[in-house]
Every structure is written in structure tokens, then in C-alpha cells.
Amino acid sequence: MMKSIQVSNREAFMEIQNKMVETSRVLENVKTKSQLAERERRRTELTLNELNNTPENTTSYKSVGKMFMQAPLPELKKNLEEIAEKFSTDISKLQTQSKYLESTIAECEKNMDELVIKE
């Protein structure tokens, strides 16, 4: 009887450990995406700040693939504001997901401690 309990505990321990490893991997992926989105948002904001300091009659261009097309300055500013807002929204979603994954990892650690103490 004691061996069957140990075997079931070992299997439960392995399941929890696998879940924890997978969750940790996903958490690292989410953190990387968040860092990339933050970097791009910051870059977009810096570009927007520079455009705000330029006169309205300045000839401006936007990148389209490998070429540049002339575009009105207000249109460029509007597009950059929309892009910055999208990155901000993405960052907040990723932070929420990160908090959830961190709580899942903490729960797995707690369950593993309980199994170790049980044996």
C-alpha cells in the first residue's frame, strides 16, 4: 500500500513539475514579447515627439516597404499615435498574462511543496 501511494505521489509530482516547466517557458516568451512591444512603443513615441517639433509645412515621408512616399505631416502623426496606442494596449495585455502565469507557477510550487511534505 505504501508503494502505491509513493507511485501516485511521484506521478502527481511529475505532472506538476511538467506544468511548471511549461508555464515558465510561456512566461519567458510573454516577457520577451512585452519587452519588444515596450521598445517599439518607446521608439514610436520618440519619433512622434520629433515630428511634433517640426513645422507643419515640412515635407515628410513615410516608409512603405523599401521605398518612401510623401505623406502629410498630420497623417503621419495620427498613424504614429495609433501605433503607440496599440503597443500600449498590447503591453497591458501581456502584463496581465504575465501576472496570471506567475500566479500559476507559485501555485505549482505550493502543490509540489505539499507533495514533498506529504511523503
MARKOLMAR-606777 format. One record per atom (N, C-alpha, C, O): residue in three letters; atom name; residue number from 1; x, y, z. Coordinates in Angstrom, 3 decimals, always signed. Layout:
N
ALA_CA_NUM_X_Y_Z
...
This chain:
119
MET_N_1_+0.833_-1.202_+0.000
MET_CA_1_+0.000_+0.000_+0.000
MET_C_1_+0.869_+1.255_+0.000
MET_O_1_+0.551_+2.227_-0.684
MET_N_2_+1.937_+1.242_+0.743
MET_CA_2_+2.814_+2.414_+0.832
MET_C_2_+3.459_+2.716_-0.520
MET_O_2_+3.617_+3.880_-0.888
LYS_N_3_+3.835_+1.662_-1.266
LYS_CA_3_+4.458_+1.886_-2.567
LYS_C_3_+3.475_+2.495_-3.558
LYS_O_3_+3.874_+3.328_-4.373
SER_N_4_+2.196_+2.104_-3.514
SER_CA_4_+1.219_+2.675_-4.434
SER_C_4_+1.004_+4.167_-4.151
SER_O_4_+0.789_+4.951_-5.074
ILE_N_5_+1.061_+4.547_-2.893
ILE_CA_5_+0.945_+5.960_-2.546
ILE_C_5_+2.150_+6.722_-3.071
ILE_O_5_+2.011_+7.817_-3.616
GLN_N_6_+3.327_+6.144_-2.906
GLN_CA_6_+4.534_+6.812_-3.383
GLN_C_6_+4.526_+6.947_-4.908
GLN_O_6_+4.943_+7.972_-5.448
VAL_N_7_+4.047_+5.905_-5.599
VAL_CA_7_+3.989_+5.945_-7.053
VAL_C_7_+3.010_+7.031_-7.514
VAL_O_7_+3.311_+7.799_-8.427
SER_N_8_+1.846_+7.088_-6.879
SER_CA_8_+0.869_+8.111_-7.279
SER_C_8_+1.391_+9.509_-6.948
SER_O_8_+1.160_+10.450_-7.708
ASN_N_9_+2.094_+9.655_-5.815
ASN_CA_9_+2.683_+10.952_-5.477
ASN_C_9_+3.761_+11.333_-6.480
ASN_O_9_+3.872_+12.496_-6.868
ARG_N_10_+4.551_+10.357_-6.896
ARG_CA_10_+5.612_+10.616_-7.859
ARG_C_10_+5.014_+11.065_-9.193
ARG_O_10_+5.508_+11.998_-9.828
GLU_N_11_+3.930_+10.376_-9.611
GLU_CA_11_+3.275_+10.760_-10.860
GLU_C_11_+2.680_+12.168_-10.760
GLU_O_11_+2.792_+12.961_-11.695
ALA_N_12_+2.057_+12.471_-9.636
ALA_CA_12_+1.495_+13.807_-9.431
ALA_C_12_+2.607_+14.852_-9.416
ALA_O_12_+2.463_+15.936_-9.980
PHE_N_13_+3.707_+14.515_-8.770
PHE_CA_13_+4.853_+15.416_-8.715
PHE_C_13_+5.383_+15.690_-10.116
PHE_O_13_+5.691_+16.834_-10.452
MET_N_14_+5.491_+14.648_-10.934
MET_CA_14_+5.986_+14.801_-12.308
MET_C_14_+5.031_+15.675_-13.132
MET_O_14_+5.477_+16.520_-13.908
GLU_N_15_+3.720_+15.470_-12.964
GLU_CA_15_+2.740_+16.284_-13.685
GLU_C_15_+2.881_+17.754_-13.310
GLU_O_15_+2.904_+18.627_-14.178
ILE_N_16_+2.976_+18.020_-12.003
ILE_CA_16_+3.109_+19.399_-11.540
ILE_C_16_+4.409_+20.003_-12.049
ILE_O_16_+4.445_+21.161_-12.466
GLN_N_17_+5.455_+19.225_-12.013
GLN_CA_17_+6.757_+19.719_-12.473
GLN_C_17_+6.706_+20.051_-13.972
GLN_O_17_+7.218_+21.088_-14.395
ASN_N_18_+6.099_+19.187_-14.760
ASN_CA_18_+5.973_+19.445_-16.205
ASN_C_18_+5.143_+20.704_-16.475
ASN_O_18_+5.479_+21.512_-17.340
LYS_N_19_+4.048_+20.853_-15.713
LYS_CA_19_+3.213_+22.048_-15.868
LYS_C_19_+4.001_+23.304_-15.511
LYS_O_19_+3.879_+24.335_-16.173
MET_N_20_+4.796_+23.210_-14.476
MET_CA_20_+5.587_+24.352_-14.037
MET_C_20_+6.652_+24.722_-15.074
MET_O_20_+6.870_+25.904_-15.341
VAL_N_21_+7.304_+23.735_-15.649
VAL_CA_21_+8.314_+23.986_-16.670
VAL_C_21_+7.678_+24.627_-17.902
VAL_O_21_+8.217_+25.587_-18.453
GLU_N_22_+6.545_+24.103_-18.326
GLU_CA_22_+5.847_+24.648_-19.496
GLU_C_22_+5.377_+26.079_-19.229
GLU_O_22_+5.508_+26.951_-20.088
THR_N_23_+4.835_+26.311_-18.046
THR_CA_23_+4.374_+27.647_-17.688
THR_C_23_+5.542_+28.626_-17.626
THR_O_23_+5.407_+29.777_-18.041
SER_N_24_+6.670_+28.187_-17.118
SER_CA_24_+7.863_+29.043_-17.058
SER_C_24_+8.331_+29.415_-18.461
SER_O_24_+8.740_+30.551_-18.704
ARG_N_25_+8.270_+28.472_-19.365
ARG_CA_25_+8.668_+28.732_-20.744
ARG_C_25_+7.734_+29.760_-21.384
ARG_O_25_+8.190_+30.683_-22.059
VAL_N_26_+6.446_+29.599_-21.174
VAL_CA_26_+5.471_+30.539_-21.725
VAL_C_26_+5.657_+31.920_-21.088
VAL_O_26_+5.527_+32.936_-21.770
LEU_N_27_+5.958_+31.962_-19.791
LEU_CA_27_+6.178_+33.228_-19.105
LEU_C_27_+7.372_+33.975_-19.699
LEU_O_27_+7.306_+35.185_-19.910
GLU_N_28_+8.442_+33.268_-19.962
GLU_CA_28_+9.616_+33.905_-20.581
GLU_C_28_+9.275_+34.456_-21.958
GLU_O_28_+9.731_+35.536_-22.333
ASN_N_29_+8.477_+33.716_-22.704
ASN_CA_29_+8.041_+34.158_-24.030
ASN_C_29_+7.205_+35.443_-23.918
ASN_O_29_+7.382_+36.375_-24.702
VAL_N_30_+6.304_+35.480_-22.949
VAL_CA_30_+5.452_+36.653_-22.744
VAL_C_30_+6.301_+37.856_-22.331
VAL_O_30_+6.076_+38.968_-22.807
LYS_N_31_+7.264_+37.638_-21.456
LYS_CA_31_+8.136_+38.734_-21.021
LYS_C_31_+8.952_+39.284_-22.194
LYS_O_31_+9.147_+40.494_-22.303
THR_N_32_+9.422_+38.405_-23.061
THR_CA_32_+10.178_+38.841_-24.233
THR_C_32_+9.294_+39.683_-25.158
THR_O_32_+9.715_+40.733_-25.643
LYS_N_33_+8.075_+39.215_-25.396
LYS_CA_33_+7.146_+39.973_-26.245
LYS_C_33_+6.846_+41.333_-25.627
LYS_O_33_+6.750_+42.336_-26.334
SER_N_34_+6.701_+41.364_-24.313
SER_CA_34_+6.422_+42.620_-23.623
SER_C_34_+7.585_+43.598_-23.768
SER_O_34_+7.377_+44.789_-23.996
GLN_N_35_+8.791_+43.098_-23.638
GLN_CA_35_+9.967_+43.958_-23.797
GLN_C_35_+10.057_+44.514_-25.217
GLN_O_35_+10.367_+45.690_-25.411
LEU_N_36_+9.785_+43.662_-26.208
LEU_CA_36_+9.815_+44.110_-27.601
LEU_C_36_+8.743_+45.169_-27.872
LEU_O_36_+9.000_+46.165_-28.549
ALA_N_37_+7.553_+44.945_-27.343
ALA_CA_37_+6.473_+45.906_-27.539
ALA_C_37_+6.800_+47.229_-26.846
ALA_O_37_+6.509_+48.298_-27.382
GLU_N_38_+7.399_+47.161_-25.664
GLU_CA_38_+7.787_+48.372_-24.948
GLU_C_38_+8.844_+49.146_-25.724
GLU_O_38_+8.778_+50.372_-25.811
ARG_N_39_+9.808_+48.443_-26.282
ARG_CA_39_+10.857_+49.086_-27.077
ARG_C_39_+10.264_+49.779_-28.307
ARG_O_39_+10.618_+50.917_-28.615
GLU_N_40_+9.369_+49.091_-29.001
GLU_CA_40_+8.750_+49.663_-30.201
GLU_C_40_+7.845_+50.842_-29.844
GLU_O_40_+7.804_+51.833_-30.573
ARG_N_41_+7.121_+50.742_-28.729
ARG_CA_41_+6.271_+51.851_-28.297
ARG_C_41_+7.128_+53.082_-28.003
ARG_O_41_+6.788_+54.196_-28.399
ARG_N_42_+8.233_+52.868_-27.311
ARG_CA_42_+9.133_+53.972_-26.974
ARG_C_42_+9.714_+54.595_-28.250
ARG_O_42_+9.799_+55.818_-28.365
ARG_N_43_+10.101_+53.769_-29.181
ARG_CA_43_+10.647_+54.255_-30.452
ARG_C_43_+9.605_+55.088_-31.207
ARG_O_43_+9.923_+56.135_-31.771
THR_N_44_+8.373_+54.612_-31.209
THR_CA_44_+7.283_+55.318_-31.870
THR_C_44_+7.028_+56.663_-31.189
THR_O_44_+6.815_+57.672_-31.861
GLU_N_45_+7.051_+56.675_-29.867
GLU_CA_45_+6.837_+57.927_-29.142
GLU_C_45_+7.960_+58.926_-29.400
GLU_O_45_+7.708_+60.123_-29.541
LEU_N_46_+9.188_+58.442_-29.463
LEU_CA_46_+10.307_+59.340_-29.765
LEU_C_46_+10.165_+59.956_-31.161
LEU_O_46_+10.409_+61.148_-31.350
THR_N_47_+9.775_+59.146_-32.115
THR_CA_47_+9.558_+59.644_-33.481
THR_C_47_+8.428_+60.677_-33.493
THR_O_47_+8.529_+61.715_-34.147
LEU_N_48_+7.373_+60.382_-32.774
LEU_CA_48_+6.232_+61.305_-32.700
LEU_C_48_+6.649_+62.623_-32.050
LEU_O_48_+6.227_+63.689_-32.498
ASN_N_49_+7.461_+62.567_-31.012
ASN_CA_49_+7.944_+63.797_-30.369
ASN_C_49_+8.767_+64.640_-31.342
ASN_O_49_+8.647_+65.864_-31.366
GLU_N_50_+9.591_+63.986_-32.130
GLU_CA_50_+10.382_+64.719_-33.120
GLU_C_50_+9.494_+65.359_-34.183
GLU_O_50_+9.732_+66.489_-34.611
LEU_N_51_+8.473_+64.624_-34.598
LEU_CA_51_+7.554_+65.189_-35.601
LEU_C_51_+6.751_+66.359_-35.032
LEU_O_51_+6.418_+67.297_-35.756
ASN_N_52_+6.445_+66.305_-33.748
ASN_CA_52_+5.704_+67.404_-33.121
ASN_C_52_+6.545_+68.680_-33.060
ASN_O_52_+5.998_+69.781_-33.005
ASN_N_53_+7.864_+68.536_-33.070
ASN_CA_53_+8.756_+69.692_-33.018
ASN_C_53_+9.043_+70.290_-34.400
ASN_O_53_+9.693_+71.330_-34.498
THR_N_54_+8.570_+69.649_-35.450
THR_CA_54_+8.829_+70.150_-36.802
THR_C_54_+7.680_+71.043_-37.261
THR_O_54_+6.538_+70.836_-36.849
PRO_N_55_+7.964_+72.028_-38.104
PRO_CA_55_+6.896_+72.909_-38.630
PRO_C_55_+5.906_+72.104_-39.488
PRO_O_55_+6.263_+71.098_-40.100
GLU_N_56_+4.675_+72.569_-39.512
GLU_CA_56_+3.613_+71.854_-40.242
GLU_C_56_+3.838_+71.816_-41.748
GLU_O_56_+3.333_+70.914_-42.417
ASN_N_57_+4.579_+72.765_-42.295
ASN_CA_57_+4.773_+72.791_-43.744
ASN_C_57_+5.991_+71.980_-44.191
ASN_O_57_+6.378_+72.040_-45.358
THR_N_58_+6.592_+71.229_-43.280
THR_CA_58_+7.752_+70.407_-43.604
THR_C_58_+7.330_+69.242_-44.497
THR_O_58_+6.320_+68.584_-44.244
THR_N_59_+8.108_+69.000_-45.532
THR_CA_59_+7.852_+67.849_-46.395
THR_C_59_+8.201_+66.592_-45.609
THR_O_59_+9.294_+66.485_-45.053
SER_N_60_+7.279_+65.653_-45.563
SER_CA_60_+7.507_+64.439_-44.776
SER_C_60_+7.239_+63.204_-45.630
SER_O_60_+6.486_+63.238_-46.603
TYR_N_61_+7.877_+62.132_-45.231
TYR_CA_61_+7.785_+60.875_-45.969
TYR_C_61_+7.532_+59.740_-44.990
TYR_O_61_+7.958_+59.783_-43.836
LYS_N_62_+6.834_+58.730_-45.473
LYS_CA_62_+6.652_+57.537_-44.661
LYS_C_62_+7.220_+56.343_-45.411
LYS_O_62_+7.231_+56.303_-46.641
SER_N_63_+7.681_+55.389_-44.651
SER_CA_63_+8.287_+54.194_-45.220
SER_C_63_+7.198_+53.220_-45.652
SER_O_63_+6.285_+52.904_-44.889
VAL_N_64_+7.313_+52.754_-46.890
VAL_CA_64_+6.403_+51.746_-47.426
VAL_C_64_+7.279_+50.673_-48.048
VAL_O_64_+7.715_+50.796_-49.192
GLY_N_65_+7.529_+49.638_-47.297
GLY_CA_65_+8.438_+48.600_-47.781
GLY_C_65_+9.837_+49.148_-47.903
GLY_O_65_+10.405_+49.621_-46.919
LYS_N_66_+10.407_+49.093_-49.101
LYS_CA_66_+11.760_+49.595_-49.337
LYS_C_66_+11.774_+51.024_-49.865
LYS_O_66_+12.841_+51.584_-50.118
MET_N_67_+10.591_+51.617_-50.032
MET_CA_67_+10.573_+52.967_-50.594
MET_C_67_+9.937_+53.932_-49.603
MET_O_67_+9.357_+53.522_-48.597
PHE_N_68_+10.055_+55.205_-49.901
PHE_CA_68_+9.458_+56.254_-49.089
PHE_C_68_+8.467_+57.016_-49.938
PHE_O_68_+8.750_+57.362_-51.085
MET_N_69_+7.288_+57.279_-49.361
MET_CA_69_+6.242_+58.024_-50.053
MET_C_69_+5.969_+59.309_-49.288
MET_O_69_+5.944_+59.329_-48.058
GLN_N_70_+5.767_+60.373_-50.038
GLN_CA_70_+5.443_+61.628_-49.399
GLN_C_70_+4.065_+61.521_-48.765
GLN_O_70_+3.121_+61.008_-49.365
ALA_N_71_+3.973_+62.026_-47.520
ALA_CA_71_+2.708_+61.965_-46.791
ALA_C_71_+2.552_+63.245_-45.987
ALA_O_71_+3.544_+63.827_-45.547
PRO_N_72_+1.329_+63.684_-45.793
PRO_CA_72_+1.107_+64.886_-44.988
PRO_C_72_+1.536_+64.634_-43.531
PRO_O_72_+1.334_+63.544_-42.996
LEU_N_73_+2.114_+65.635_-42.918
LEU_CA_73_+2.614_+65.511_-41.556
LEU_C_73_+1.512_+65.146_-40.551
LEU_O_73_+1.748_+64.293_-39.695
PRO_N_74_+0.331_+65.748_-40.617
PRO_CA_74_-0.732_+65.360_-39.667
PRO_C_74_-1.117_+63.879_-39.780
PRO_O_74_-1.422_+63.225_-38.783
GLU_N_75_-1.095_+63.371_-41.007
GLU_CA_75_-1.414_+61.950_-41.215
GLU_C_75_-0.358_+61.064_-40.564
GLU_O_75_-0.688_+60.061_-39.931
LEU_N_76_+0.912_+61.435_-40.720
LEU_CA_76_+1.988_+60.667_-40.093
LEU_C_76_+1.849_+60.673_-38.574
LEU_O_76_+1.999_+59.637_-37.925
LYS_N_77_+1.566_+61.827_-38.022
LYS_CA_77_+1.398_+61.946_-36.566
LYS_C_77_+0.238_+61.071_-36.082
LYS_O_77_+0.353_+60.373_-35.075
LYS_N_78_-0.870_+61.118_-36.808
LYS_CA_78_-2.046_+60.321_-36.431
LYS_C_78_-1.711_+58.827_-36.465
LYS_O_78_-2.070_+58.086_-35.551
ASN_N_79_-1.027_+58.394_-37.516
ASN_CA_79_-0.645_+56.978_-37.628
ASN_C_79_+0.269_+56.566_-36.486
ASN_O_79_+0.098_+55.490_-35.915
LEU_N_80_+1.234_+57.406_-36.149
LEU_CA_80_+2.154_+57.078_-35.059
LEU_C_80_+1.441_+57.034_-33.712
LEU_O_80_+1.772_+56.204_-32.865
GLU_N_81_+0.475_+57.911_-33.506
GLU_CA_81_-0.306_+57.885_-32.267
GLU_C_81_-1.098_+56.589_-32.154
GLU_O_81_-1.174_+55.994_-31.078
GLU_N_82_-1.689_+56.151_-33.264
GLU_CA_82_-2.443_+54.893_-33.271
GLU_C_82_-1.523_+53.705_-32.986
GLU_O_82_-1.891_+52.795_-32.244
ILE_N_83_-0.334_+53.718_-33.573
ILE_CA_83_+0.623_+52.632_-33.356
ILE_C_83_+1.064_+52.600_-31.897
ILE_O_83_+1.141_+51.529_-31.295
ALA_N_84_+1.352_+53.766_-31.327
ALA_CA_84_+1.770_+53.836_-29.922
ALA_C_84_+0.657_+53.326_-29.005
ALA_O_84_+0.927_+52.620_-28.033
GLU_N_85_-0.583_+53.680_-29.311
GLU_CA_85_-1.719_+53.218_-28.510
GLU_C_85_-1.871_+51.700_-28.606
GLU_O_85_-2.158_+51.035_-27.611
LYS_N_86_-1.679_+51.160_-29.803
LYS_CA_86_-1.761_+49.702_-29.987
LYS_C_86_-0.691_+48.997_-29.158
LYS_O_86_-0.968_+47.987_-28.512
PHE_N_87_+0.526_+49.527_-29.176
PHE_CA_87_+1.594_+48.928_-28.379
PHE_C_87_+1.281_+49.018_-26.887
PHE_O_87_+1.554_+48.076_-26.144
SER_N_88_+0.719_+50.122_-26.445
SER_CA_88_+0.352_+50.272_-25.028
SER_C_88_-0.700_+49.236_-24.629
SER_O_88_-0.623_+48.637_-23.557
THR_N_89_-1.674_+49.038_-25.504
THR_CA_89_-2.710_+48.030_-25.242
THR_C_89_-2.101_+46.628_-25.189
THR_O_89_-2.427_+45.834_-24.307
ASP_N_90_-1.215_+46.335_-26.140
ASP_CA_90_-0.552_+45.027_-26.159
ASP_C_90_+0.266_+44.807_-24.895
ASP_O_90_+0.267_+43.713_-24.332
ILE_N_91_+0.958_+45.842_-24.454
ILE_CA_91_+1.792_+45.736_-23.249
ILE_C_91_+0.924_+45.438_-22.029
ILE_O_91_+1.280_+44.591_-21.210
SER_N_92_-0.199_+46.119_-21.902
SER_CA_92_-1.063_+45.876_-20.745
SER_C_92_-1.634_+44.452_-20.770
SER_O_92_-1.751_+43.814_-19.724
LYS_N_93_-1.987_+43.958_-21.950
LYS_CA_93_-2.474_+42.572_-22.060
LYS_C_93_-1.379_+41.583_-21.675
LYS_O_93_-1.632_+40.612_-20.963
LEU_N_94_-0.168_+41.836_-22.150
LEU_CA_94_+0.947_+40.942_-21.835
LEU_C_94_+1.285_+40.974_-20.349
LEU_O_94_+1.652_+39.944_-19.783
GLN_N_95_+1.171_+42.131_-19.710
GLN_CA_95_+1.427_+42.219_-18.277
GLN_C_95_+0.380_+41.439_-17.492
GLN_O_95_+0.707_+40.781_-16.504
THR_N_96_-0.866_+41.508_-17.920
THR_CA_96_-1.930_+40.733_-17.271
THR_C_96_-1.662_+39.240_-17.420
THR_O_96_-1.808_+38.475_-16.466
GLN_N_97_-1.274_+38.839_-18.613
GLN_CA_97_-0.964_+37.433_-18.868
GLN_C_97_+0.238_+36.996_-18.029
GLN_O_97_+0.260_+35.880_-17.511
SER_N_98_+1.218_+37.857_-17.898
SER_CA_98_+2.415_+37.557_-17.115
SER_C_98_+2.061_+37.341_-15.640
SER_O_98_+2.566_+36.414_-15.007
LYS_N_99_+1.194_+38.198_-15.099
LYS_CA_99_+0.778_+38.049_-13.697
LYS_C_99_+0.057_+36.722_-13.482
LYS_O_99_+0.275_+36.043_-12.479
TYR_N_100_-0.812_+36.357_-14.441
TYR_CA_100_-1.523_+35.088_-14.340
TYR_C_100_-0.547_+33.918_-14.347
TYR_O_100_-0.677_+32.994_-13.544
LEU_N_101_+0.429_+33.954_-15.252
LEU_CA_101_+1.401_+32.862_-15.338
LEU_C_101_+2.265_+32.788_-14.086
LEU_O_101_+2.602_+31.694_-13.634
GLU_N_102_+2.626_+33.931_-13.523
GLU_CA_102_+3.403_+33.934_-12.289
GLU_C_102_+2.608_+33.325_-11.139
GLU_O_102_+3.167_+32.596_-10.320
SER_N_103_+1.311_+33.613_-11.069
SER_CA_103_+0.489_+33.020_-10.015
SER_C_103_+0.335_+31.516_-10.229
SER_O_103_+0.267_+30.754_-9.265
THR_N_104_+0.279_+31.089_-11.487
THR_CA_104_+0.203_+29.657_-11.787
THR_C_104_+1.488_+28.947_-11.342
THR_O_104_+1.434_+27.849_-10.789
ILE_N_105_+2.631_+29.574_-11.582
ILE_CA_105_+3.905_+28.991_-11.157
ILE_C_105_+3.965_+28.913_-9.631
ILE_O_105_+4.413_+27.908_-9.079
ALA_N_106_+3.520_+29.959_-8.956
ALA_CA_106_+3.511_+29.953_-7.487
ALA_C_106_+2.610_+28.843_-6.954
ALA_O_106_+2.940_+28.187_-5.967
GLU_N_107_+1.475_+28.637_-7.610
GLU_CA_107_+0.557_+27.576_-7.206
GLU_C_107_+1.199_+26.198_-7.406
GLU_O_107_+1.055_+25.311_-6.565
CYS_N_108_+1.906_+26.031_-8.522
CYS_CA_108_+2.597_+24.758_-8.783
CYS_C_108_+3.666_+24.500_-7.712
CYS_O_108_+3.806_+23.378_-7.224
GLU_N_109_+4.404_+25.531_-7.358
GLU_CA_109_+5.429_+25.383_-6.317
GLU_C_109_+4.799_+24.984_-4.992
GLU_O_109_+5.330_+24.133_-4.278
LYS_N_110_+3.667_+25.599_-4.665
LYS_CA_110_+2.959_+25.267_-3.427
LYS_C_110_+2.509_+23.803_-3.449
LYS_O_110_+2.668_+23.084_-2.463
ASN_N_111_+1.947_+23.372_-4.580
ASN_CA_111_+1.494_+21.974_-4.704
ASN_C_111_+2.661_+20.994_-4.592
ASN_O_111_+2.535_+19.930_-3.987
MET_N_112_+3.804_+21.368_-5.187
MET_CA_112_+4.970_+20.494_-5.085
MET_C_112_+5.464_+20.410_-3.646
MET_O_112_+5.843_+19.331_-3.189
ASP_N_113_+5.468_+21.518_-2.930
ASP_CA_113_+5.861_+21.509_-1.508
ASP_C_113_+4.943_+20.619_-0.691
ASP_O_113_+5.402_+19.871_+0.172
GLU_N_114_+3.635_+20.699_-0.963
GLU_CA_114_+2.665_+19.869_-0.243
GLU_C_114_+2.909_+18.387_-0.501
GLU_O_114_+2.803_+17.571_+0.414
LEU_N_115_+3.232_+18.040_-1.730
LEU_CA_115_+3.510_+16.630_-2.042
LEU_C_115_+4.781_+16.150_-1.345
LEU_O_115_+4.834_+15.019_-0.862
VAL_N_116_+5.790_+16.992_-1.291
VAL_CA_116_+7.057_+16.619_-0.640
VAL_C_116_+6.839_+16.439_+0.852
VAL_O_116_+7.358_+15.499_+1.453
ILE_N_117_+6.069_+17.344_+1.449
ILE_CA_117_+5.799_+17.244_+2.886
ILE_C_117_+4.948_+16.025_+3.178
ILE_O_117_+5.134_+15.381_+4.211
LYS_N_118_+4.015_+15.689_+2.290
LYS_CA_118_+3.126_+14.545_+2.458
LYS_C_118_+3.930_+13.251_+2.526
LYS_O_118_+3.614_+12.361_+3.315
GLU_N_119_+4.968_+13.145_+1.698
GLU_CA_119_+5.775_+11.917_+1.682
GLU_C_119_+6.662_+11.960_+2.854
GLU_O_119_+7.447_+11.036_+3.069
